[in-house]
Amino acid sequence: MDNQHVVQALQHLLGTTYDKTTKSTVTELTGRTRVVGPNDITTREFDLQRVHVRVGAQGRIEAITFG
């Protein structure tokens, strides 16, 4: 699944509240095992297979990015 398909598969998560099940949901829907949520520690290496779940101040998912 390329990144464009990942964004399409996760579109329904935008605007929802990030919780402890979000990372497992992303992995289940996309097959990607490298999922980074808010406050997760990650390396600075550039990896287009890594999915970043960007969350706003109110805890709602605002974007899905890669790298």
Summary of the structure (lengths in Angstrom):
residues: 67
radius of gyration: 11.0
end to end distance: 15.3
largest distance: 30.0
contacts: 148
relative contact order: 0.26
helix: 30%
strand: 22%
